[in-house]
Amino acid sequence: MDEKPTTRKGSGFCSLRYALALIMHFSNFTMITQRVSLSIAIIAMVNSTQHQDPANASTEGPVMDLLSNRSRGIKDFSTRGAVYQWSTETQGIIFSSISYGIILTLIPSGYLAGIFGAKQILGAGLLISSLLTLFTPLAADFGVILVIVIRTVQGMAQGMAWTGQFTIWAKWAPPLERSKLTSIAGSGAAFGSFIILCVGGLISQALGWPFIFYIFGSIGCVCCVLWFTVIYDDPMHHPCISVREKEHITSSVAQQSSSPRRSVPIKAMVRCLPLWAIFMGFFSHFWLCTIIITYLPTYISTVLHVNIRDSGVLSSLPFIAASSCTILGGQMADFLLSRNLLSLITVRKLFSSLGLLLPSLCAVALPFVTSSYIATIVLLILIPGTSNLCDSGFIINTLDVAPRYASFLMGISRGFGLTAGIISSTTTGFLISQDSESGWRNVFFLSAAVNMFGLIFYLIFGQAEIQNWAKERTLTRL
């Protein structure tokens, strides 16, 4: 526990561990772009006129002629790719299938990383995801079933890559640099969401929708080459690491106090209401967030009658707000705690309330402002922006109530979130298939209701004290 000033000894940003963080940033960027590609491409892939054609017929020509009432409508461009007669229910299943795959590998991937090495598991997941992305346009020609299968397997591959990252950081990240390194790596997902939504429509308009998959699938293959050549499971076996950095990392990691391994207290966790409050918070938060990241391009295209290029650009704007609010929320929370203005649990519940209540209000207001282009865009930007205030609330609450089991509980929490994403994606596809206008209204009202349930549950049962079953027993050494 003695904190020696060893942070200078690892050559800072000009070091291998920061290069590893940048490559992992690139990997997360690649995976999120491959995941979101379909949300942009499907606007051009699906013929919204819904002729009485066979379920998977292909035609050539303009997409979504019903949107031609706008001066810059869809009719202004050719998709340069096949168009498929997929219902909105089918689209909802396709969107949610990747989440099914991620859930399947959420727990096994950590076990496999321990056997085969995190480098191999993460690299294999990234490579499989990239190859399946390249294959998606061809799979669409074979039928919707194959697309669903590919998206599910792609989710399994990405689940391996997402969860295995913490195994690498456990050996590479000195404790005093852990949050910095993981934030560099994790920010690739937000940056990737912004880029794919911003340029995906431009690619589709200029080259055709299949090139969205070809470009980002190819980028993933390039990332795999970097991954397998630069990444190693631990610094001890890396051939290019300097002696000084190796000593710095190994000595820093060795200084961590490591309590004896104990079995996870599953029964106590199941009976712990503060944990269930966190799980319900995740469920509510992911419900609306999944709808926004999955259906935002479709909503902008069908409701605002914007072409695919502008739809992608507009869909990328909320992620600027989201990243800004994440940083701002963290700064505000730390300020309130450092000045002793509010207690820890009050801060957690305050930011949870803001992160669930404000987007709910925006979602409920959306159906009533569709006649105003500016008001709709503002609300769509505010929903993911304000939602990310939860990052200073229940999202990190497991570190308060059970720091010893934080990573395990974060995996379970993410499982609840992914389950919500599956249900919300499928439900949204079903609701908007009945009637577009009333369907979208019901989607947003239902999302607000789910958010309110999660918020009330968390306000009642949420806590910030370490639970008795999570307290570390002190060992007396002779």
N, C-alpha and C positions, 0 to 999 in steps of 0.2 A: 504494500500500500504506500510505500514511500515513492513519491513522484519525483524522480530525478529529471533534470532538464535534458532528457535524451532526444527531444524532438528535433534538435539541430543536427544530430549525427547522421540522419538518413538522407541528406542532400535535398530535402524538400520536394518542390514540384519537379525538379530535374532528376527524378528517380524512377525506378522500374515500377514501383507500386502505383505511382500516379499514371504511368503509361498503361498499366493494367486497368486502372479505373476508367481511363479514356476508351480503351478497347471494350470494356464492359458497357460503357455509355453507348458506344457504337452498336453493340449487340442488342441492347434494350431498344435503341432507336430502330434497328432493323426489325425486331420482332413486333413492335407495335405498329410499324408501317405495314407489315405483312398482314397483321390482324385487321387493321382498319381499311385496307385497300378495297375490300368488297363493299364497304359502306358507300364509297364514292363510285366504284365501277357499276354497282347494281342499278344506279339511276339510268345508265346507258344500256345495261344488259337486259332490262325488263321493259317490255312494250306496255306502257300504261293504258293504251287504248283498249286492251283486253278484248281482242277479236275472238270469235268463236273458233279458234284454232286448236290443234292438239296441244297437250300440256307442255311440250318442250320444243315447239316448232321454232325454226330459225328463219329469219327474213332479213333483207337488207333494206336500209332506208332510215329516215328520221325517227327519232325516239320521242315519245311523249308529245304527240301532236296536240293533245288537249291543252298543253301549256303555251300554245302559240299566241295567246292573247297579249303577251308582253312583248315589247319591242325587241328585246334581246332574248327571246324565248328559245326553246330547245330546237325549233325548226331551223335555226340559223346554222346548224352544224350537222355533220354526218358522224355517226358513232364509229364508222369504219370497223365494225365488228358485228357479230351475230346478236340478234335480239330474241329473248326467250319469254314465253308466256308463263311466268311464275306468279302465282297469286301472292297476296300480301301475307297470308298464313304461311305459305312455303318460305317466303323470304324471312319471316320471323324464326322459323326452324333453322334455316341456314345460318342466320346470325348467331343464334344461341348454341349451335353445335360445337363451336370452338370452346365455349365455356364448359361443356360436358367433358371434352377431352382434358382440359386443364384440371378439372376436379379429380379425374381418374388418376392423375400422376402427382397430385398435391402432396400426398404422404409418401408413396413409394420412391419418389425421386430422391429424397434425402437419404433413404436407406441404400439405394443404388449408387449414389455418389460416394458413400462410405466404402462400398465394395470395389467399384471400378475407377474411382477418382472423379472429383468434380469436374476437372478439365474435360474428360472424356464424355461425361453425361451432358454437360452444358453444350459442348461442341457438337455432339451428336444431335441434340435437340434443335440447335440452331440450323444445322445442315439439313435435317429432315424438313423443318419448317420452310426453309428457303427453296428446296427442291419441289415441295408440294405447292408452293406459291407459283413457281414456274409452270407447273402442270395444271393449274386451276382453269385457264381458258379452254384447254383441250378437254378437261373433265366436264365442263359445262356443256359441250357438244354431245357428250355421251349420255347426259341426263342429270337431273337434279339429285338423284340418290347418290351418285358418285361424288357430287360436289359436297353433300352433307358428310359423307364418309371421309373425304379428304380434309374438310374443316375440322372434323372430330379428331382425326389422327394428328393434324397440325396443332390442335389444342394440347394433345398429349405431349407432343414434342416441346411446345413452348412451356408447358407446365414443368417439364424436366429442367429447362433452362432458367426459368424464373426462380424456382425454389432452391436450386443448387448453388446460387451465387453466395449465399451466406456461409456455405462450407468453405469456400475459397477465402472469404474475408476473415474468417476465424483464424487463418494461418498467416494472412498477408497484412492485415491492418493493425498497426499498433493501437492500443486502446485510446490514446489521446488524439488519434487521427481517424478513428473509425467512422464517426458521423460525417466527416468531411469527404472521405473516400467513397462511402456508400451513397452520399448525396450526389457526387459527381456521376457515379455509375447510374443511379436511379433516375436522374434528370433526363436521361436519354429517352425515356418513355414519353414524357411530356413534350420534348422537342420533336420526337417522331410523330406524335399526334398532330402537332401544328404543321409540320412539313407535308405529311401525306394529305391532309385536308386542304392545304393551301395549293399544292401543285398537282394533286391527283386529277382534278377536273381539267386543268390545263393540258395534262398528258393525254387524257381521254379525248379532248377536243382536237388536239393537234395530231395525235398518232393513232388513236383508237383505244378503247378501254382495255384490250388485252395487254397493252404495253405498261399499264399500271402494275400488273403482276410480273411481267418480264423484267422491268427495271428494278423493282424492289426485291424480287427474288434473286436477281443477279448481284445486287448490293449485298444481300445476305451471304451469297457464296464467297464473295470477296472478304467479307467479315470473318467467315469460317477459316480462310487461309491465315489471316492475322491471328485468329484465336489459337489455332493449333501450333503456330510457330512461336508465338510470344508468351502465351499463358502456360504456367506450370502450377501444379497443385500446391506447392509450398516453396518458399524462397531458398530452402536448403538445396534443392535440386536444379535450380535455374542456372544455366551456363553463363548467362550474361550479367548477372547481378554483381554489383561491387561488394567487396568484403565488408566495407563500412556499413552499407545498407543492410546486408544480410545480418550482421551482428546487431544492428539497431532493431530490426524487426524481431529476430529471435529472442533477444534479451527483453524487449518490451512485452512480447506475448508471454514469455516465461514468468514475468513479474506478476501476472494476473493471479489472483487467488482463485483456486479451483476447488470447490467443495466436492466431497465424495459423491459419486454417482448414486442417485436414488431413483426408484421407480416413480413414474409420474402419478400423482394422486388423482386418478380419474374420477373416483366417486366423490371426492371433495369438490372437484371442479364442476361436476354435474349439478351438485347441490348449491353452488355458489351463485346467488342472484346478481351480484355485481358483474360477474363474468357474462351472464346471460344479457345483462344490460348492454355490455359492449358488443356482444354478438348481434343483438337486435339493432343496435346502431349501425353496424356494418351492413346488415341486411337492408335497412332502409336507405342508407347512403348509396349503396351499389345499385339499388333498384332504379332510381332516377338517373344516376350517372351513366348506367349502361344504356338506357334509352337515348340519352343525349349523344353519347359517342357513336352509337350504332345507327340511330334514325335521324340524326340532325341533318345530314345532307338531303335525305328523302323529304323531311318536313319542309325545309327551305325550298326545295324544288317544287313540291306539289302544292304547298300553301301559298308561298310567295311568288310562284311561277317564275323562278329564276333558272337560267340554263346551268348545265353541269359545271361549267368553268367557274361561274360566279358563286354557285352553290358551294363548291369546295373551298373557295377563298373565304366566304362568309362563315363556313363551318369551322374554319381554323381560328377565327377570332376568339371564341370562348376559351381556348386553351392558353392564350396570352393572359386573359383575366384570371384563369385558374392558377397559373404559376405565380402571378403577382400576388394573389390573395393568400396563397400558401406561405410565401415569404413574409408578407405583411402580418398575417395571423400569428406566425411564430414569433415575430418581433414584439407584437402587442402582448402576447401571452407571457413572454419572458419579462417584459417591462412590468406587467402587473404583479408577477411573482417576485421579481427582484426588489421592487419597492414595497413589498408586503401590503399592497393595496387590497388584494383578494387572496383567499385561501386557495390551495391547490384544487380541491374538489369544485369550488365555485368557478375557477377558471375553466376547468374541464367542462362543466355543465353550461357555462356561458357560451363557449365556442361551439359546443355541440348544438346548443339551441340556435345559434346564428346559422350554423352550417346545415341544419335541417329545416328550420322555420322559413328563412329568407328564400331559398329556392322553391319551397312549397308555395309561397305567396306569388312568386313569379310564374310558376307553372299554372296556378289557378287563373292568373290574369291573362295568360297567353291566348286562350280561345276568344277573348273579348276584344283583342286589339289587332286581329288579323287584317283589318282594313288599313292599318297604319304600318307601313313598311319599317320605318325607323323604330317605332315602339316594339315591334316584334323582335327585331335584331337586338335591341338593347336588353330585352328580357332574356333572350336566348344566350346572350353573353353573360348576364348576371347569374343564371342558374348554375353553371359549373364553377363560376368564380366564387360565389358565396358558399357553394357546397364544400369547397376545399378548406373552409374555415374549420371543418371537422378534424383536420389534421392536427390541430392543437387541442382537440377535445377527446372523444372516445377512441380515435384512431391510435393514439399512443397511450391509452389508459392502462393497457396490459403491463406497461413498464412500471406503473404505480402500484397495481394490486398484486402482481406476481412477477417481479423482475427475473427470478430464477427460471421461469418457464415462459418468458416473453416470446421467444421465437416459436415455440410449439403452439402457444395460444394465438400468435399472429397467423399461423397457418390455418388453424381452425376458423379464426375470424374471417380470413380471406375465403375459406370454403363457404361460409354463410353468405358472403358477398357475391361469390360466383353463382351460388344457387339462386340468389335474388336476380342476378343478371339473366340467367336462363329463363326463369319464370317471366320476368318483365319483357324480355325480347319476344318470347312466344305470345304472351298476352297482347302486346302491342300490335303484332302482326295480325292477330285474330280481330281485335277491336277495329282497326282502321280498314279491314277488309269488308266489314259490314256496311259502313258508311264513313267516308273520309272525314267529313266535318264533325259529326257527332263522335266518331271514333277517336279522333285526336283529343277532343274535349274529355272524353271518358279516360283516356290514357293519362292526361295530366291531373285530373281529379283523383284518380286512383293512386297515382304517384304521391300526391300531396297527402292522401289518407295514410299511405304506408309510412311516409316520413313522420307524420304526427304520432302514429303508433310507436315508432322507434324512439322518438323524442320523449314522449310521456313515460315510456318504460325506463329509459335511461335516467330521466329526472327523478323518478321514484326510487330506483334501485342502484343507481350508479354510486360508486365510492372511489376514494383515492388512497386509502390506507392499504398497506400490505396485509393480505389475508393470512390467517393463522397457518393454514396448510402450506403457504408459500414462503414462510419465514425460514431462514437458514439457521440450522442448529449450530451453536458454537461448540467447537471441539476443544477440550483441554489438552494441551501438549505438555509432556513432562520433560 
